[in-house]
Amino acid sequence: MFSFLKKSTSDATPATPAPENAAPSWRERLFKGLAKTRAQLGGKLKSLFSRGKVDDELLEELETLLLTSDVGLEATTYLLDQLKLAAKRDKLETPEAIQKALSDALLTILQPLEQPLDVSTHSPYVIMIAGVNGAGKTTSIGKLAKYFQNQGKSVLLAAGDTFRAAAREQLQTWGERNNVTVISQESGDPAAVIFDAISAAKARGIDIVLADTAGRLPTQLHLMEEIAKVRRVIQKVVPEGPHETLLVLDANIGQNALQQVKAFDKAIQVSGLVVTKLDGSAKGGVVAAIARQCPKPIRFIGVGEQIDDLRPFSAKDFVDALFE
């Protein structure tokens, strides 16, 4: 039998205004969350640029630094080329000017990935969430539920990870915490759970369905086929769905994120990314590698464990947090 976790009369929980000076702003939390990447990249850049000129020695050291910060070969090449052009065009002669030229080039790379998710185009708006085990998928769903509630949207959660009992229980805990319905099944076909959840959402006038799926590695071909089946089943009840297919990536995996994006995209047509655990990693540079090698919109980034530590990606805030 399907189990339904009851909710109160209101699906949407309005955001409670924080008392003045009670909590750091999102920008402040982002800066704190990217501290490890900033120490790896930004801090060393300041030392590197202190010589005040762009020469072969600086470019060679910068190349090494960018590559060891998981920026990737294609993005590194682009950034070096742009810095050389700026140095020739603008006569860069101060550390500040050199750093600004590099940050501007990085912003140019990342800006196209800043595409906020518009959930107003369909009702219910079905979001399918995938990723490998341990990426932070189920936790991200709980945080997304709260985020959308704060936007005035009603939310329903589908516990499509029927393989791992703890995932179902974890999702139900998030459901209770956010006061939203969770539709689950003790065992069985994940596609059936998600089918039932979407049907329930349509009947109840729910705005957003967040559909969890079991974690899997791209090399587990039978599991990749299973998740492709989930997508096909969603299309039976919502022909144009899923309206968004989010891949959750753990920032700690660095360059391996590229392979995950490509493999999941092939199986389920990834339309957006959620990059988690940036606060625990010095590999935030992988965002630039994604932008150049397998560009997908970064819908959200996570920089902490609190329920509101997952927010839409801002390219400028991200770059500022790396260099300031």
C-alpha positions in Angstrom: 0.0 0.0 0.0 1.1 3.5 -0.6 1.5 5.6 2.5 0.5 9.2 2.8 2.1 11.5 5.3 -0.6 14.1 6.2 -0.1 17.8 6.1 -1.9 20.8 7.5 -4.5 22.8 5.6 -1.7 25.0 4.0 0.9 23.6 1.7 2.8 26.8 1.6 4.8 27.9 4.6 5.6 31.7 4.3 9.1 32.8 5.0 9.4 34.2 8.5 11.2 37.6 8.5 14.5 37.3 10.3 15.1 39.8 13.1 17.6 42.4 12.2 21.2 41.2 12.5 19.9 37.8 13.6 21.4 35.7 10.9 24.0 36.2 8.1 22.7 37.0 4.6 22.8 34.4 1.8 25.8 36.3 0.3 27.6 36.1 3.6 26.9 32.4 3.9 28.1 31.9 0.3 31.4 33.6 1.1 31.8 31.5 4.2 30.8 28.3 2.3 33.4 28.9 -0.4 36.2 29.5 2.0 38.1 26.4 1.2 38.0 27.0 -2.6 38.9 30.6 -2.0 41.9 29.6 0.1 42.9 27.2 -2.6 42.4 29.5 -5.5 41.8 33.1 -4.5 44.4 33.4 -1.8 47.1 32.0 -4.0 46.1 34.2 -6.9 46.7 37.4 -4.8 50.2 36.2 -4.1 50.7 35.3 -7.8 49.4 38.7 -9.0 51.4 40.7 -6.5 54.3 41.0 -9.1 52.0 43.3 -11.1 52.7 42.1 -14.6 51.4 39.3 -16.9 54.4 37.4 -18.2 55.2 33.9 -19.2 56.2 32.9 -15.6 52.9 34.2 -14.2 50.9 32.4 -16.9 52.6 29.1 -16.3 52.1 29.3 -12.6 48.5 30.4 -13.1 47.8 27.4 -15.4 49.1 25.0 -12.7 47.0 26.7 -10.1 43.8 26.6 -12.1 44.3 23.0 -13.1 44.9 21.9 -9.5 41.8 23.8 -8.5 39.7 21.6 -10.8 38.9 24.3 -13.3 39.7 21.9 -16.1 41.8 22.2 -19.2 39.3 23.9 -21.5 38.3 26.5 -19.0 41.9 27.1 -18.0 43.0 27.6 -21.6 40.1 30.1 -22.1 41.0 32.0 -18.9 44.7 32.3 -19.8 43.9 33.4 -23.4 41.5 36.1 -22.0 44.0 37.3 -19.5 46.7 37.6 -22.2 44.3 39.6 -24.4 43.4 41.9 -21.5 47.0 42.4 -20.6 47.8 43.4 -24.2 44.7 45.6 -24.6 44.5 47.3 -21.2 48.2 47.3 -20.1 47.5 45.5 -16.9 50.2 46.7 -14.4 48.7 46.3 -10.9 47.6 43.2 -9.0 44.1 44.6 -8.7 43.8 45.0 -12.5 45.1 41.5 -13.2 42.7 40.0 -10.7 39.8 41.9 -12.1 40.6 40.8 -15.7 40.7 37.1 -14.5 37.5 37.4 -12.5 35.7 39.1 -15.4 36.8 36.2 -17.7 35.5 33.7 -15.2 32.2 35.5 -14.9 31.9 35.4 -18.7 32.3 31.6 -18.5 29.8 31.1 -15.6 27.1 33.7 -16.6 25.3 31.4 -19.1 24.8 28.8 -16.3 22.8 31.2 -14.3 19.3 30.3 -15.3 16.8 30.4 -12.4 14.2 27.7 -12.5 10.7 28.9 -13.6 8.1 26.6 -12.1 5.1 28.6 -13.2 4.9 27.1 -16.6 3.0 23.9 -15.6 0.9 22.7 -12.7 1.9 20.4 -11.2 5.5 21.2 -12.2 7.3 17.8 -12.0 10.9 17.8 -11.0 12.8 14.5 -11.2 15.9 14.4 -9.1 18.8 12.0 -9.8 22.4 11.5 -8.7 24.9 9.0 -7.3 24.7 7.7 -3.7 26.0 10.2 -1.2 25.7 13.3 -3.4 23.1 14.8 -1.1 20.1 14.1 -3.2 17.5 13.4 -0.6 18.7 16.2 1.6 18.5 18.6 -1.4 14.9 17.6 -2.0 14.0 18.6 1.6 15.8 21.9 1.1 14.1 22.5 -2.3 10.7 21.8 -0.7 11.3 24.6 1.8 12.7 26.9 -0.8 9.6 26.5 -3.0 7.3 26.9 0.0 8.9 30.2 0.7 8.0 31.2 -2.8 4.4 30.5 -2.0 4.2 27.2 -3.8 2.5 24.0 -2.6 4.8 20.9 -2.7 4.4 17.1 -2.7 7.3 14.7 -2.3 7.6 11.3 -4.1 9.8 8.8 -2.4 11.0 7.1 -5.6 14.1 5.6 -3.9 12.5 2.3 -3.1 15.9 0.6 -3.0 17.1 2.2 0.2 14.7 2.2 3.1 16.6 4.9 4.9 16.1 7.2 1.9 12.3 6.8 2.3 12.5 7.5 6.0 14.8 10.5 5.5 12.4 11.9 3.0 9.4 11.4 5.3 11.4 13.3 8.0 11.8 16.2 5.6 8.1 16.0 4.8 7.2 16.3 8.5 9.7 19.1 9.0 8.3 21.1 6.0 4.7 20.0 6.6 4.2 18.5 3.1 2.8 15.2 1.9 5.2 12.4 1.1 4.0 9.5 -1.0 5.9 6.4 -0.6 5.8 2.6 -0.8 7.6 0.1 1.3 8.9 -1.8 -1.7 8.2 -2.1 -5.3 8.6 -0.1 -8.5 9.9 3.5 -8.1 8.1 4.5 -11.3 4.8 3.4 -9.8 5.4 5.5 -6.7 6.2 8.6 -8.8 3.2 7.9 -11.1 0.9 7.8 -8.0 2.5 11.0 -6.6 1.9 13.0 -9.8 -1.7 11.7 -10.0 -2.3 12.8 -6.4 -0.7 16.2 -7.1 -3.0 16.7 -10.1 -6.1 15.8 -8.0 -5.2 18.1 -5.1 -4.0 21.0 -7.1 -0.4 20.8 -5.9 2.1 23.2 -7.6 5.3 21.2 -7.5 6.2 17.5 -7.3 9.7 16.6 -6.2 10.4 13.1 -7.3 13.3 11.3 -5.6 15.1 8.4 -7.3 17.6 5.8 -6.1 21.2 6.7 -6.2 23.2 4.9 -8.9 26.6 5.0 -10.6 26.8 5.8 -14.3 28.5 2.5 -14.8 25.5 0.5 -13.4 23.8 0.2 -16.8 20.8 -1.7 -15.5 20.1 1.0 -12.9 20.6 3.7 -15.5 18.0 2.0 -17.6 15.6 1.9 -14.6 15.8 5.6 -14.2 15.2 6.1 -17.9 12.0 4.0 -17.3 11.0 6.3 -14.5 11.2 9.2 -17.0 9.1 7.4 -19.5 6.4 6.6 -16.9 6.3 10.2 -15.8 5.5 11.1 -19.5 2.5 8.7 -19.4 0.8 10.8 -16.8 2.3 14.2 -17.8 3.2 14.0 -21.5 5.5 17.0 -21.4 7.1 15.9 -18.2 9.3 15.8 -16.3 9.5 19.6 -16.6 12.9 19.6 -15.0 15.4 16.8 -14.5 17.9 17.8 -11.9 21.2 16.1 -11.4 22.7 16.5 -7.9 26.5 16.7 -7.9 28.8 16.6 -4.9 31.4 19.3 -5.3 34.0 17.1 -3.6 34.3 14.8 -6.6 35.9 17.5 -8.7 36.5 16.5 -12.3 34.5 13.3 -11.9 31.4 15.5 -12.0 31.9 15.9 -15.8 31.5 12.2 -16.4 28.4 12.1 -14.2 26.8 14.9 -16.1 27.4 13.3 -19.5 26.3 9.8 -18.4 23.0 11.0 -16.7 22.3 13.3 -19.5 22.5 10.5 -22.0 20.1 8.4 -19.9 17.5 11.0 -18.7 18.2 14.3 -20.5 19.5 16.4 -17.6 18.1 19.9 -17.7 19.7 21.4 -14.6 22.2 20.8 -11.9 22.3 21.1 -8.1 25.9 21.4 -6.8 26.1 20.5 -3.2 28.7 20.5 -0.3 30.6 23.4 -1.7 31.4 24.3 1.9 33.3 21.1 2.5 35.3 21.2 -0.7 38.2 23.1 -2.2 37.1 22.0 -5.7 34.5 24.7 -6.4 36.5 25.4 -9.6 34.8 22.4 -11.2 31.9 24.7 -11.9 34.0 26.4 -14.6 34.9 23.0 -16.0 31.2 22.1 -16.3 30.6 25.5 -18.0 33.1 24.8 -20.8 32.9 21.0 -21.2 29.2 20.0 -20.5 27.3 23.2 -19.9 24.0 22.7 -18.0 22.2 25.4 -16.1 23.2 25.4 -12.4 19.8 25.8 -10.8 20.9 25.6 -7.2 24.1 25.4 -5.1 24.5 24.2 -1.5 26.9 25.7 1.0 25.9 24.2 4.3 23.7 21.9 6.3 20.9 24.3 7.3 17.6 24.0 5.5 18.0 27.4 3.8 21.6 26.8 2.7 20.5 25.8 -0.8 19.8 28.7 -3.1 19.7 29.6 -6.8 23.1 30.0 -8.4 24.4 33.6 -9.0 27.5 33.7 -11.2 28.6 37.1 -9.9 28.2 36.2 -6.2 30.0 33.0 -6.9 33.0 34.7 -8.6 33.0 37.5 -5.9 33.2 34.8 -3.2 36.2 33.2 -4.9 38.3 36.4 -5.2 37.3 38.7 -2.4 
